[in-house]
Amino acid sequence: MAKRNVRRTDDPARPCPCGHGPAYRECCGPLHRGATSAPTAEALMRSRFSAYAVGDTAHLLRTWHPTGRPARLTLDAQQRWTRLEILDTDRGGLFDTAGTVEFRAHYRDRGQPGMLHERSRFARLDGQWVYVDGTLSD
């Protein structure tokens, strides 16, 4: 089991890192705590971005398809994920078994801005959405 090394997220007014509405504790927080599961591939993508932003490696590992899941995950403490843009989704809805989400994830690494552009594949495994893999774009 991965160690939960989560950055402070208990401020009730703290906006969710995924940028999708309510405060973290009502948006991605319940998914991170395991109180609920993502209803769509996009919701899982948003929760995974937020997990990177708050340092929740347990959620990241738990929502990774077993065929590609690393044995351990260490996040760079100098890298801060700052903003998520969802560019496109294909399937990944309530009644789908697979889907893709294209996104741009913005970050700062040692003070320098950066961006990750990926088209991620998701699948349902035992009724739960999981991240399968992704293709990076320039």
The first five atom37 places (N, CA, C, CB, O) and aatype in JSON, in Angstrom:
{
  "aatype": [12, 0, 11, 1, 2, 19, 1, 1, 16, 3, 3, 14, 0, 1, 14, 4, 14, 4, 7, 8, 7, 14, 0, 18, 1, 6, 4, 4, 7, 14, 10, 8, 1, 7, 0, 16, 15, 0, 14, 16, 0, 6, 0, 10, 12, 1, 15, 1, 13, 15, 0, 18, 0, 19, 7, 3, 16, 0, 8, 10, 10, 1, 16, 17, 8, 14, 16, 7, 1, 14, 0, 1, 10, 16, 10, 3, 0, 5, 5, 1, 17, 16, 1, 10, 6, 9, 10, 3, 16, 3, 1, 7, 7, 10, 13, 3, 16, 0, 7, 16, 19, 6, 13, 1, 0, 8, 18, 1, 3, 1, 7, 5, 14, 7, 12, 10, 8, 6, 1, 15, 1, 13, 0, 1, 10, 3, 7, 5, 17, 19, 18, 19, 3, 7, 16, 10, 15, 3],
  "atom_mask": [
    [1, 1, 1, 1, 1],
    [1, 1, 1, 1, 1],
    [1, 1, 1, 1, 1],
    [1, 1, 1, 1, 1],
    [1, 1, 1, 1, 1],
    [1, 1, 1, 1, 1],
    [1, 1, 1, 1, 1],
    [1, 1, 1, 1, 1],
    [1, 1, 1, 1, 1],
    [1, 1, 1, 1, 1],
    [1, 1, 1, 1, 1],
    [1, 1, 1, 1, 1],
    [1, 1, 1, 1, 1],
    [1, 1, 1, 1, 1],
    [1, 1, 1, 1, 1],
    [1, 1, 1, 1, 1],
    [1, 1, 1, 1, 1],
    [1, 1, 1, 1, 1],
    [1, 1, 1, 0, 1],
    [1, 1, 1, 1, 1],
    [1, 1, 1, 0, 1],
    [1, 1, 1, 1, 1],
    [1, 1, 1, 1, 1],
    [1, 1, 1, 1, 1],
    [1, 1, 1, 1, 1],
    [1, 1, 1, 1, 1],
    [1, 1, 1, 1, 1],
    [1, 1, 1, 1, 1],
    [1, 1, 1, 0, 1],
    [1, 1, 1, 1, 1],
    [1, 1, 1, 1, 1],
    [1, 1, 1, 1, 1],
    [1, 1, 1, 1, 1],
    [1, 1, 1, 0, 1],
    [1, 1, 1, 1, 1],
    [1, 1, 1, 1, 1],
    [1, 1, 1, 1, 1],
    [1, 1, 1, 1, 1],
    [1, 1, 1, 1, 1],
    [1, 1, 1, 1, 1],
    [1, 1, 1, 1, 1],
    [1, 1, 1, 1, 1],
    [1, 1, 1, 1, 1],
    [1, 1, 1, 1, 1],
    [1, 1, 1, 1, 1],
    [1, 1, 1, 1, 1],
    [1, 1, 1, 1, 1],
    [1, 1, 1, 1, 1],
    [1, 1, 1, 1, 1],
    [1, 1, 1, 1, 1],
    [1, 1, 1, 1, 1],
    [1, 1, 1, 1, 1],
    [1, 1, 1, 1, 1],
    [1, 1, 1, 1, 1],
    [1, 1, 1, 0, 1],
    [1, 1, 1, 1, 1],
    [1, 1, 1, 1, 1],
    [1, 1, 1, 1, 1],
    [1, 1, 1, 1, 1],
    [1, 1, 1, 1, 1],
    [1, 1, 1, 1, 1],
    [1, 1, 1, 1, 1],
    [1, 1, 1, 1, 1],
    [1, 1, 1, 1, 1],
    [1, 1, 1, 1, 1],
    [1, 1, 1, 1, 1],
    [1, 1, 1, 1, 1],
    [1, 1, 1, 0, 1],
    [1, 1, 1, 1, 1],
    [1, 1, 1, 1, 1],
    [1, 1, 1, 1, 1],
    [1, 1, 1, 1, 1],
    [1, 1, 1, 1, 1],
    [1, 1, 1, 1, 1],
    [1, 1, 1, 1, 1],
    [1, 1, 1, 1, 1],
    [1, 1, 1, 1, 1],
    [1, 1, 1, 1, 1],
    [1, 1, 1, 1, 1],
    [1, 1, 1, 1, 1],
    [1, 1, 1, 1, 1],
    [1, 1, 1, 1, 1],
    [1, 1, 1, 1, 1],
    [1, 1, 1, 1, 1],
    [1, 1, 1, 1, 1],
    [1, 1, 1, 1, 1],
    [1, 1, 1, 1, 1],
    [1, 1, 1, 1, 1],
    [1, 1, 1, 1, 1],
    [1, 1, 1, 1, 1],
    [1, 1, 1, 1, 1],
    [1, 1, 1, 0, 1],
    [1, 1, 1, 0, 1],
    [1, 1, 1, 1, 1],
    [1, 1, 1, 1, 1],
    [1, 1, 1, 1, 1],
    [1, 1, 1, 1, 1],
    [1, 1, 1, 1, 1],
    [1, 1, 1, 0, 1],
    [1, 1, 1, 1, 1],
    [1, 1, 1, 1, 1],
    [1, 1, 1, 1, 1],
    [1, 1, 1, 1, 1],
    [1, 1, 1, 1, 1],
    [1, 1, 1, 1, 1],
    [1, 1, 1, 1, 1],
    [1, 1, 1, 1, 1],
    [1, 1, 1, 1, 1],
    [1, 1, 1, 1, 1],
    [1, 1, 1, 1, 1],
    [1, 1, 1, 0, 1],
    [1, 1, 1, 1, 1],
    [1, 1, 1, 1, 1],
    [1, 1, 1, 0, 1],
    [1, 1, 1, 1, 1],
    [1, 1, 1, 1, 1],
    [1, 1, 1, 1, 1],
    [1, 1, 1, 1, 1],
    [1, 1, 1, 1, 1],
    [1, 1, 1, 1, 1],
    [1, 1, 1, 1, 1],
    [1, 1, 1, 1, 1],
    [1, 1, 1, 1, 1],
    [1, 1, 1, 1, 1],
    [1, 1, 1, 1, 1],
    [1, 1, 1, 1, 1],
    [1, 1, 1, 0, 1],
    [1, 1, 1, 1, 1],
    [1, 1, 1, 1, 1],
    [1, 1, 1, 1, 1],
    [1, 1, 1, 1, 1],
    [1, 1, 1, 1, 1],
    [1, 1, 1, 1, 1],
    [1, 1, 1, 0, 1],
    [1, 1, 1, 1, 1],
    [1, 1, 1, 1, 1],
    [1, 1, 1, 1, 1],
    [1, 1, 1, 1, 1]
  ],
  "atom_positions": [
    [[0.84, -1.18, 0.0], [0.0, 0.0, 0.0], [0.89, 1.24, 0.0], [-0.96, 0.0, 1.22], [1.89, 1.28, 0.72]],
    [[0.53, 2.23, -0.79], [1.32, 3.45, -0.89], [1.12, 4.32, 0.34], [0.96, 4.22, -2.16], [0.03, 4.39, 0.91]],
    [[2.17, 4.98, 0.72], [2.1, 5.9, 1.84], [1.39, 7.17, 1.38], [3.52, 6.23, 2.39], [1.69, 7.71, 0.32]],
    [[0.45, 7.63, 2.19], [-0.27, 8.87, 1.88], [0.55, 10.03, 2.4], [-1.7, 8.87, 2.5], [0.62, 10.25, 3.61]],
    [[1.16, 10.76, 1.51], [1.94, 11.93, 1.87], [1.26, 13.13, 1.22], [3.44, 11.79, 1.42], [1.78, 13.72, 0.27]],
    [[0.1, 13.49, 1.74], [-0.75, 14.48, 1.12], [-0.48, 15.86, 1.69], [-2.22, 14.11, 1.29], [-0.37, 16.04, 2.91]],
    [[-0.38, 16.84, 0.8], [-0.23, 18.22, 1.24], [-1.52, 18.66, 1.93], [0.1, 19.16, 0.05], [-2.59, 18.12, 1.65]],
    [[-1.42, 19.61, 2.78], [-2.56, 20.09, 3.57], [-3.74, 20.44, 2.67], [-2.15, 21.31, 4.42], [-3.63, 21.28, 1.78]],
    [[-4.87, 19.79, 2.92], [-6.06, 19.98, 2.09], [-7.32, 20.17, 2.93], [-6.25, 18.8, 1.15], [-8.43, 20.06, 2.4]],
    [[-7.19, 20.45, 4.21], [-8.36, 20.51, 5.08], [-9.03, 21.87, 5.14], [-7.97, 20.1, 6.45], [-10.04, 22.01, 5.84]],
    [[-8.53, 22.87, 4.44], [-9.17, 24.18, 4.41], [-10.49, 24.05, 3.65], [-8.24, 25.25, 3.74], [-10.48, 23.73, 2.46]],
    [[-11.63, 24.27, 4.3], [-12.92, 24.05, 3.65], [-13.16, 24.94, 2.43], [-14.02, 24.26, 4.64], [-13.97, 24.6, 1.57]],
    [[-12.47, 26.06, 2.36], [-12.67, 26.96, 1.23], [-11.66, 26.74, 0.1], [-12.58, 28.39, 1.7], [-11.74, 27.39, -0.94]],
    [[-10.73, 25.82, 0.3], [-9.68, 25.61, -0.7], [-10.29, 25.12, -2.01], [-8.63, 24.61, -0.19], [-10.99, 24.1, -2.02]],
    [[-10.04, 25.83, -3.12], [-10.57, 25.37, -4.41], [-9.94, 24.04, -4.81], [-10.32, 26.43, -5.5], [-8.8, 23.75, -4.46]],
    [[-10.7, 23.26, -5.54], [-10.18, 21.98, -5.99], [-9.13, 22.22, -7.07], [-11.31, 21.07, -6.52], [-9.36, 23.02, -7.98]],
    [[-7.98, 21.55, -7.0], [-6.95, 21.74, -8.02], [-7.42, 21.43, -9.44], [-5.76, 20.87, -7.7], [-6.88, 21.97, -10.4]],
    [[-8.42, 20.56, -9.59], [-8.88, 20.2, -10.93], [-9.61, 21.34, -11.63], [-9.79, 18.98, -10.86], [-9.81, 21.3, -12.84]],
    [[-10.02, 22.37, -10.87], [-10.68, 23.53, -11.45], [-12.13, 23.31, -11.82], [0.0, 0.0, 0.0], [-12.7, 24.1, -12.58]],
    [[-12.74, 22.27, -11.31], [-14.1, 21.91, -11.73], [-15.17, 22.24, -10.7], [-14.15, 20.46, -12.06], [-16.03, 21.4, -10.43]],
    [[-15.13, 23.39, -10.15], [-16.26, 23.74, -9.31], [-15.98, 23.87, -7.84], [0.0, 0.0, 0.0], [-15.21, 24.73, -7.42]],
    [[-16.61, 22.99, -7.05], [-16.62, 23.22, -5.61], [-15.23, 23.08, -4.97], [-17.58, 22.26, -4.94], [-14.24, 22.77, -5.64]],
    [[-15.21, 23.31, -3.69], [-13.98, 23.18, -2.92], [-13.46, 21.75, -3.01], [-14.2, 23.59, -1.45], [-14.22, 20.82, -3.25]],
    [[-12.16, 21.59, -2.8], [-11.5, 20.29, -2.87], [-12.24, 19.23, -2.05], [-10.07, 20.41, -2.39], [-12.44, 18.12, -2.52]],
    [[-12.63, 19.57, -0.83], [-13.23, 18.55, 0.04], [-14.57, 18.04, -0.46], [-13.41, 19.1, 1.42], [-15.02, 16.99, -0.01]],
    [[-15.22, 18.76, -1.4], [-16.47, 18.29, -2.0], [-16.29, 17.8, -3.43], [-17.5, 19.39, -1.97], [-17.17, 17.13, -3.96]],
    [[-15.17, 18.11, -4.04], [-14.94, 17.75, -5.45], [-14.11, 16.47, -5.52], [-14.22, 18.91, -6.21], [-14.67, 15.37, -5.55]],
    [[-12.8, 16.59, -5.55], [-11.93, 15.41, -5.66], [-11.6, 14.78, -4.32], [-10.64, 15.8, -6.35], [-11.19, 13.62, -4.28]],
    [[-11.77, 15.5, -3.24], [-11.47, 14.97, -1.91], [-12.15, 13.64, -1.61], [0.0, 0.0, 0.0], [-11.48, 12.72, -1.15]],
    [[-13.47, 13.51, -1.84], [-14.13, 12.23, -1.56], [-13.57, 11.06, -2.37], [-15.6, 12.35, -1.83], [-13.52, 9.93, -1.88]],
    [[-13.14, 11.31, -3.6], [-12.52, 10.26, -4.41], [-11.17, 9.88, -3.82], [-12.35, 10.73, -5.88], [-10.83, 8.7, -3.76]],
    [[-10.41, 10.86, -3.38], [-9.1, 10.59, -2.78], [-9.23, 9.79, -1.48], [-8.36, 11.9, -2.51], [-8.41, 8.91, -1.2]],
    [[-10.25, 10.09, -0.71], [-10.47, 9.38, 0.55], [-11.08, 8.0, 0.34], [-11.37, 10.19, 1.47], [-11.13, 7.2, 1.27]],
    [[-11.53, 7.7, -0.89], [-12.17, 6.42, -1.17], [-13.62, 6.38, -0.75], [0.0, 0.0, 0.0], [-14.23, 5.31, -0.71]],
    [[-14.21, 7.55, -0.45], [-15.61, 7.62, -0.04], [-16.56, 7.44, -1.22], [-15.89, 8.94, 0.66], [-17.72, 7.08, -1.04]],
    [[-16.07, 7.7, -2.41], [-16.86, 7.55, -3.63], [-15.91, 7.19, -4.76], [-17.66, 8.86, -3.95], [-14.69, 7.26, -4.61]],
    [[-16.47, 6.81, -5.9], [-15.64, 6.51, -7.06], [-16.05, 7.41, -8.21], [-15.75, 5.02, -7.46], [-17.16, 7.95, -8.23]],
    [[-15.17, 7.57, -9.16], [-15.41, 8.45, -10.31], [-16.5, 7.86, -11.21], [-14.11, 8.67, -11.11], [-16.4, 6.7, -11.61]],
    [[-17.53, 8.65, -11.53], [-18.59, 8.15, -12.4], [-18.2, 8.12, -13.88], [-19.81, 8.99, -12.23], [-18.8, 7.38, -14.66]],
    [[-17.19, 8.91, -14.26], [-16.77, 8.99, -15.67], [-15.25, 8.99, -15.75], [-17.35, 10.26, -16.34], [-14.55, 9.21, -14.76]],
    [[-14.74, 8.75, -16.96], [-13.3, 8.81, -17.19], [-12.77, 10.23, -16.93], [-12.97, 8.37, -18.63], [-11.69, 10.4, -16.36]],
    [[-13.53, 11.23, -17.33], [-13.09, 12.61, -17.09], [-13.01, 12.91, -15.6], [-14.04, 13.6, -17.78], [-12.07, 13.57, -15.15]],
    [[-13.98, 12.45, -14.83], [-13.94, 12.66, -13.38], [-12.71, 11.99, -12.77], [-15.23, 12.11, -12.72], [-12.08, 12.54, -11.87]],
    [[-12.37, 10.8, -13.27], [-11.17, 10.14, -12.76], [-9.93, 10.92, -13.17], [-11.08, 8.68, -13.29], [-9.0, 11.08, -12.37]],
    [[-9.9, 11.43, -14.41], [-8.76, 12.24, -14.85], [-8.58, 13.45, -13.94], [-8.94, 12.7, -16.33], [-7.47, 13.75, -13.51]],
    [[-9.67, 14.12, -13.65], [-9.61, 15.3, -12.77], [-9.11, 14.91, -11.38], [-11.01, 15.97, -12.67], [-8.3, 15.63, -10.79]],
    [[-9.59, 13.79, -10.86], [-9.15, 13.38, -9.52], [-7.68, 13.0, -9.52], [-10.0, 12.2, -9.02], [-6.98, 13.23, -8.53]],
    [[-7.19, 12.42, -10.61], [-5.78, 12.06, -10.69], [-4.91, 13.32, -10.77], [-5.52, 11.14, -11.9], [-3.85, 13.38, -10.15]],
    [[-5.35, 14.32, -11.54], [-4.61, 15.58, -11.58], [-4.54, 16.17, -10.17], [-5.27, 16.59, -12.56], [-3.47, 16.58, -9.7]],
    [[-5.69, 16.21, -9.49], [-5.72, 16.75, -8.13], [-4.83, 15.94, -7.2], [-7.15, 16.78, -7.59], [-4.2, 16.5, -6.3]],
    [[-4.77, 14.63, -7.4], [-3.89, 13.79, -6.57], [-2.42, 14.18, -6.78], [-4.09, 12.3, -6.89], [-1.65, 14.22, -5.82]],
    [[-2.05, 14.45, -8.01], [-0.68, 14.94, -8.24], [-0.48, 16.27, -7.53], [-0.39, 15.08, -9.77], [0.56, 16.51, -6.93]],
    [[-1.48, 17.15, -7.61], [-1.37, 18.48, -7.01], [-1.25, 18.43, -5.49], [-2.56, 19.33, -7.4], [-0.53, 19.24, -4.9]],
    [[-1.93, 17.49, -4.85], [-1.88, 17.41, -3.39], [-0.92, 16.34, -2.88], [-3.27, 17.14, -2.84], [-0.74, 16.19, -1.67]],
    [[-0.31, 15.61, -3.8], [0.67, 14.6, -3.41], [0.08, 13.29, -2.92], [0.0, 0.0, 0.0], [0.69, 12.61, -2.1]],
    [[-1.09, 12.93, -3.4], [-1.77, 11.72, -2.95], [-1.4, 10.52, -3.84], [-3.3, 11.93, -2.96], [-2.14, 10.15, -4.74]],
    [[-0.23, 9.92, -3.56], [0.22, 8.79, -4.37], [-0.65, 7.56, -4.18], [1.66, 8.45, -4.03], [-0.75, 6.73, -5.09]],
    [[-1.28, 7.41, -3.04], [-2.16, 6.25, -2.8], [-3.31, 6.26, -3.8], [-2.71, 6.27, -1.34], [-3.64, 5.21, -4.37]],
    [[-3.91, 7.42, -4.03], [-5.02, 7.5, -5.0], [-4.51, 7.21, -6.41], [-5.69, 8.91, -4.95], [-5.16, 6.5, -7.18]],
    [[-3.35, 7.75, -6.74], [-2.8, 7.52, -8.08], [-2.57, 6.04, -8.33], [-1.49, 8.29, -8.26], [-2.95, 5.52, -9.38]],
    [[-1.96, 5.36, -7.39], [-1.69, 3.93, -7.55], [-2.98, 3.11, -7.56], [-0.77, 3.43, -6.43], [-3.11, 2.16, -8.34]],
    [[-3.92, 3.46, -6.72], [-5.2, 2.75, -6.63], [-6.0, 2.85, -7.93], [-6.02, 3.28, -5.47], [-6.77, 1.95, -8.26]],
    [[-5.83, 3.95, -8.66], [-6.63, 4.18, -9.87], [-5.83, 3.92, -11.16], [-7.16, 5.61, -9.88], [-6.22, 4.38, -12.23]],
    [[-4.74, 3.19, -11.05], [-3.89, 2.83, -12.19], [-4.2, 1.39, -12.56], [-2.37, 3.02, -11.86], [-4.25, 0.52, -11.69]],
    [[-4.4, 1.11, -13.83], [-4.66, -0.26, -14.27], [-3.48, -1.14, -13.87], [-4.9, -0.32, -15.82], [-2.33, -0.72, -14.02]],
    [[-3.74, -2.34, -13.36], [-2.65, -3.2, -12.87], [-1.59, -3.52, -13.92], [-3.22, -4.47, -12.36], [-0.44, -3.78, -13.56]],
    [[-1.95, -3.52, -15.21], [-0.96, -3.87, -16.23], [0.12, -2.81, -16.4], [-1.65, -4.08, -17.56], [1.2, -3.11, -16.92]],
    [[-0.12, -1.59, -15.98], [0.87, -0.53, -16.13], [1.25, 0.15, -14.83], [0.0, 0.0, 0.0], [2.1, 1.04, -14.82]],
    [[0.64, -0.27, -13.73], [0.86, 0.38, -12.44], [2.28, 0.14, -11.95], [-0.16, -0.14, -11.4], [2.74, -1.0, -11.89]],
    [[2.99, 1.22, -11.6], [4.32, 1.03, -11.02], [4.2, 0.44, -9.61], [5.1, 2.37, -10.98], [3.18, 0.6, -8.95]],
    [[5.23, -0.22, -9.17], [5.24, -0.8, -7.83], [5.23, 0.29, -6.76], [6.47, -1.71, -7.65], [4.69, 0.11, -5.67]],
    [[5.82, 1.41, -7.09], [5.94, 2.53, -6.15], [5.94, 3.82, -6.96], [7.24, 2.41, -5.27], [6.32, 3.82, -8.13]],
    [[5.52, 4.89, -6.35], [5.44, 6.18, -7.02], [5.96, 7.25, -6.07], [3.99, 6.5, -7.48], [5.45, 7.42, -4.96]],
    [[6.97, 7.97, -6.52], [7.52, 9.07, -5.75], [7.35, 10.34, -6.56], [9.02, 8.82, -5.41], [7.79, 10.43, -7.7]],
    [[6.71, 11.32, -5.97], [6.48, 12.6, -6.66], [7.59, 13.58, -6.31], [5.1, 13.19, -6.28], [8.13, 13.57, -5.2]],
    [[7.93, 14.41, -7.27], [8.96, 15.44, -7.09], [8.38, 16.59, -6.27], [9.5, 15.95, -8.47], [7.46, 17.26, -6.73]],
    [[8.9, 16.81, -5.1], [8.4, 17.86, -4.21], [8.6, 19.26, -4.78], [9.09, 17.76, -2.87], [7.95, 20.21, -4.34]],
    [[9.49, 19.4, -5.76], [9.73, 20.71, -6.37], [8.76, 21.03, -7.5], [11.16, 20.78, -6.88], [8.73, 22.15, -8.0]],
    [[7.98, 20.05, -7.9], [7.04, 20.24, -9.01], [5.65, 20.49, -8.43], [7.04, 19.0, -9.96], [5.15, 19.7, -7.63]],
    [[5.03, 21.6, -8.83], [3.69, 21.98, -8.37], [2.74, 22.02, -9.56], [3.72, 23.36, -7.63], [2.93, 22.8, -10.49]],
    [[1.72, 21.16, -9.51], [0.71, 21.13, -10.57], [-0.28, 22.25, -10.31], [-0.03, 19.74, -10.63], [-0.86, 22.33, -9.23]],
    [[-0.46, 23.13, -11.31], [-1.19, 24.38, -11.07], [-2.53, 24.51, -11.77], [-0.34, 25.5, -11.47], [-3.41, 25.21, -11.27]],
    [[-2.71, 23.84, -12.92], [-3.96, 24.05, -13.66], [-4.18, 22.91, -14.63], [-3.94, 25.4, -14.41], [-3.24, 22.38, -15.22]],
    [[-5.43, 22.54, -14.79], [-5.82, 21.47, -15.71], [-6.78, 22.01, -16.75], [-6.46, 20.29, -14.94], [-7.73, 22.72, -16.43]],
    [[-6.52, 21.67, -18.01], [-7.44, 21.98, -19.11], [-7.86, 20.67, -19.75], [-6.77, 22.93, -20.16], [-7.02, 19.91, -20.23]],
    [[-9.15, 20.4, -19.77], [-9.67, 19.24, -20.49], [-9.94, 19.71, -21.92], [-10.98, 18.65, -19.81], [-10.73, 20.63, -22.13]],
    [[-9.29, 19.08, -22.89], [-9.41, 19.49, -24.29], [-10.45, 18.68, -25.05], [-8.07, 19.37, -24.97], [-11.13, 19.21, -25.92]],
    [[-10.57, 17.39, -24.72], [-11.49, 16.53, -25.46], [-11.74, 15.27, -24.66], [-10.92, 16.19, -26.86], [-10.88, 14.81, -23.91]],
    [[-12.91, 14.71, -24.82], [-13.23, 13.4, -24.26], [-13.88, 12.57, -25.35], [-14.15, 13.51, -23.01], [-14.59, 13.1, -26.2]],
    [[-13.64, 11.28, -25.32], [-14.27, 10.35, -26.24], [-14.75, 9.17, -25.41], [-13.29, 9.9, -27.39], [-13.96, 8.43, -24.82]],
    [[-16.06, 9.0, -25.37], [-16.7, 7.98, -24.53], [-16.31, 8.21, -23.07], [-16.3, 6.55, -24.99], [-16.09, 9.35, -22.66]],
    [[-16.21, 7.16, -22.29], [-15.86, 7.33, -20.88], [-17.01, 7.78, -20.01], [0.0, 0.0, 0.0], [-16.8, 8.29, -18.91]],
    [[-18.24, 7.59, -20.49], [-19.42, 8.01, -19.74], [-19.92, 6.95, -18.78], [0.0, 0.0, 0.0], [-19.27, 5.93, -18.53]],
    [[-21.09, 7.22, -18.25], [-21.68, 6.35, -17.23], [-21.9, 4.92, -17.7], [-22.98, 6.91, -16.78], [-21.83, 3.99, -16.89]],
    [[-22.17, 4.71, -18.99], [-22.48, 3.37, -19.49], [-21.39, 2.8, -20.39], [-23.78, 3.4, -20.24], [-21.59, 1.76, -21.03]],
    [[-20.24, 3.47, -20.45], [-19.12, 3.01, -21.27], [-18.18, 2.12, -20.48], [-18.36, 4.2, -21.86], [-18.17, 2.14, -19.24]],
    [[-17.38, 1.35, -21.2], [-16.35, 0.52, -20.55], [-14.95, 1.02, -20.84], [-16.48, -0.94, -21.01], [-13.97, 0.54, -20.26]],
    [[-14.84, 2.0, -21.74], [-13.54, 2.59, -22.08], [-13.77, 4.04, -22.47], [-12.83, 1.8, -23.24], [-14.88, 4.44, -22.82]],
    [[-12.72, 4.81, -22.41], [-12.81, 6.21, -22.81], [-11.44, 6.84, -22.87], [0.0, 0.0, 0.0], [-10.46, 6.3, -22.35]],
    [[-11.38, 7.99, -23.52], [-10.14, 8.76, -23.58], [-10.41, 10.19, -23.14], [-9.53, 8.72, -25.01], [-11.51, 10.72, -23.32]],
    [[-9.4, 10.79, -22.58], [-9.46, 12.19, -22.16], [-8.17, 12.85, -22.62], [-9.67, 12.34, -20.6], [-7.08, 12.41, -22.26]],
    [[-8.3, 13.9, -23.41], [-7.13, 14.69, -23.81], [-7.08, 15.93, -22.92], [-7.19, 15.09, -25.33], [-8.1, 16.59, -22.71]],
    [[-5.91, 16.22, -22.41], [-5.79, 17.33, -21.46], [-4.42, 17.99, -21.56], [-6.03, 16.83, -20.04], [-3.48, 17.45, -22.13]],
    [[-4.36, 19.17, -20.98], [-3.1, 19.86, -20.72], [-3.02, 20.09, -19.22], [-2.99, 21.22, -21.52], [-3.94, 20.65, -18.62]],
    [[-1.93, 19.65, -18.63], [-1.7, 19.85, -17.2], [-0.54, 20.82, -17.06], [-1.41, 18.48, -16.46], [0.57, 20.56, -17.53]],
    [[-0.79, 21.93, -16.41], [0.23, 22.96, -16.23], [0.89, 22.8, -14.86], [-0.38, 24.37, -16.37], [0.25, 22.42, -13.89]],
    [[2.17, 23.09, -14.82], [2.92, 22.93, -13.58], [4.04, 23.95, -13.51], [3.49, 21.51, -13.46], [4.35, 24.64, -14.49]],
    [[4.65, 24.04, -12.34], [5.88, 24.81, -12.13], [6.89, 23.84, -11.54], [5.64, 26.07, -11.17], [6.6, 23.13, -10.57]],
    [[8.06, 23.82, -12.14], [9.13, 22.93, -11.69], [10.34, 23.79, -11.37], [9.46, 21.84, -12.75], [10.96, 24.37, -12.26]],
    [[10.66, 23.86, -10.07], [11.76, 24.69, -9.6], [11.62, 26.13, -10.1], [13.11, 24.1, -10.06], [12.58, 26.77, -10.51]],
    [[10.37, 26.61, -10.06], [10.06, 27.98, -10.43], [9.8, 28.2, -11.9], [0.0, 0.0, 0.0], [9.35, 29.28, -12.29]],
    [[10.05, 27.22, -12.74], [9.87, 27.36, -14.18], [8.54, 26.75, -14.62], [11.04, 26.7, -14.94], [8.19, 25.65, -14.19]],
    [[7.78, 27.46, -15.48], [6.51, 26.91, -15.93], [6.72, 25.76, -16.93], [5.65, 28.0, -16.58], [7.71, 25.73, -17.65]],
    [[5.77, 24.84, -16.93], [5.8, 23.73, -17.86], [4.39, 23.25, -18.14], [0.0, 0.0, 0.0], [3.43, 23.66, -17.48]],
    [[4.27, 22.36, -19.12], [2.97, 21.86, -19.5], [3.11, 20.44, -20.02], [2.3, 22.77, -20.54], [4.04, 20.14, -20.77]],
    [[2.19, 19.58, -19.63], [2.11, 18.21, -20.11], [0.83, 18.08, -20.92], [2.15, 17.17, -18.93], [-0.26, 18.36, -20.41]],
    [[0.95, 17.66, -22.17], [-0.21, 17.48, -23.05], [-0.3, 15.98, -23.34], [-0.09, 18.33, -24.38], [0.61, 15.4, -23.93]],
    [[-1.41, 15.37, -22.93], [-1.54, 13.92, -23.05], [-2.95, 13.54, -23.47], [-1.18, 13.23, -21.74], [-3.92, 14.22, -23.15]],
    [[-3.04, 12.45, -24.19], [-4.32, 11.79, -24.48], [-4.28, 10.48, -23.71], [-4.56, 11.57, -26.06], [-3.54, 9.56, -24.06]],
    [[-5.09, 10.4, -22.65], [-5.07, 9.27, -21.73], [-6.19, 8.3, -22.04], [-5.17, 9.74, -20.29], [-7.3, 8.69, -22.42]],
    [[-5.89, 7.0, -21.87], [-6.9, 5.96, -22.04], [-7.33, 5.46, -20.66], [-6.36, 4.79, -22.91], [-6.51, 5.28, -19.76]],
    [[-8.62, 5.25, -20.53], [-9.21, 4.77, -19.29], [-10.08, 3.57, -19.6], [-10.03, 5.88, -18.6], [-10.6, 3.43, -20.7]],
    [[-10.24, 2.7, -18.61], [-11.1, 1.52, -18.76], [-11.8, 1.26, -17.44], [-10.28, 0.26, -19.21], [-11.34, 1.69, -16.38]],
    [[-12.91, 0.56, -17.53], [-13.58, 0.11, -16.3], [-13.01, -1.25, -15.92], [-15.14, 0.03, -16.5], [-12.9, -2.15, -16.74]],
    [[-12.65, -1.36, -14.68], [-12.13, -2.61, -14.14], [-12.91, -2.9, -12.87], [-10.58, -2.54, -13.87], [-12.85, -2.13, -11.91]],
    [[-13.63, -4.0, -12.86], [-14.49, -4.33, -11.72], [-15.43, -3.17, -11.36], [-13.63, -4.7, -10.49], [-15.68, -2.89, -10.19]],
    [[-15.94, -2.5, -12.4], [-16.9, -1.42, -12.21], [-16.3, -0.07, -11.89], [0.0, 0.0, 0.0], [-17.04, 0.91, -11.76]],
    [[-14.97, 0.02, -11.76], [-14.3, 1.28, -11.41], [-13.45, 1.77, -12.57], [-13.42, 1.1, -10.14], [-12.79, 0.99, -13.25]],
    [[-13.48, 3.08, -12.8], [-12.61, 3.65, -13.83], [-11.16, 3.59, -13.35], [-13.01, 5.11, -14.15], [-10.87, 3.87, -12.19]],
    [[-10.25, 3.21, -14.27], [-8.82, 3.22, -13.98], [-8.08, 3.81, -15.17], [-8.31, 1.78, -13.67], [-8.54, 3.74, -16.31]],
    [[-6.94, 4.4, -14.89], [-6.04, 4.94, -15.91], [-5.27, 3.79, -16.52], [-5.07, 6.02, -15.32], [-4.67, 3.0, -15.79]],
    [[-5.27, 3.68, -17.86], [-4.56, 2.61, -18.55], [-3.19, 3.1, -18.99], [-5.37, 2.1, -19.77], [-2.17, 2.56, -18.57]],
    [[-3.17, 4.12, -19.83], [-1.92, 4.7, -20.32], [-2.22, 5.98, -21.06], [-1.16, 3.7, -21.23], [-3.38, 6.38, -21.18]],
    [[-1.19, 6.63, -21.55], [-1.38, 7.88, -22.27], [-0.33, 8.09, -23.33], [0.0, 0.0, 0.0], [0.77, 7.54, -23.27]],
    [[-0.69, 8.92, -24.3], [0.21, 9.31, -25.37], [0.49, 10.79, -25.22], [-0.39, 8.98, -26.76], [-0.43, 11.6, -25.21]],
    [[1.76, 11.14, -25.1], [2.15, 12.55, -24.96], [2.13, 13.25, -26.3], [3.53, 12.67, -24.32], [2.45, 12.64, -27.33]],
    [[1.77, 14.53, -26.29], [1.8, 15.38, -27.48], [2.69, 16.57, -27.2], [0.37, 15.84, -27.89], [2.97, 16.91, -26.05]],
    [[3.12, 17.2, -28.26], [3.92, 18.43, -28.1], [3.03, 19.63, -27.87], [4.81, 18.67, -29.33], [3.53, 20.75, -27.71]]
  ]
}
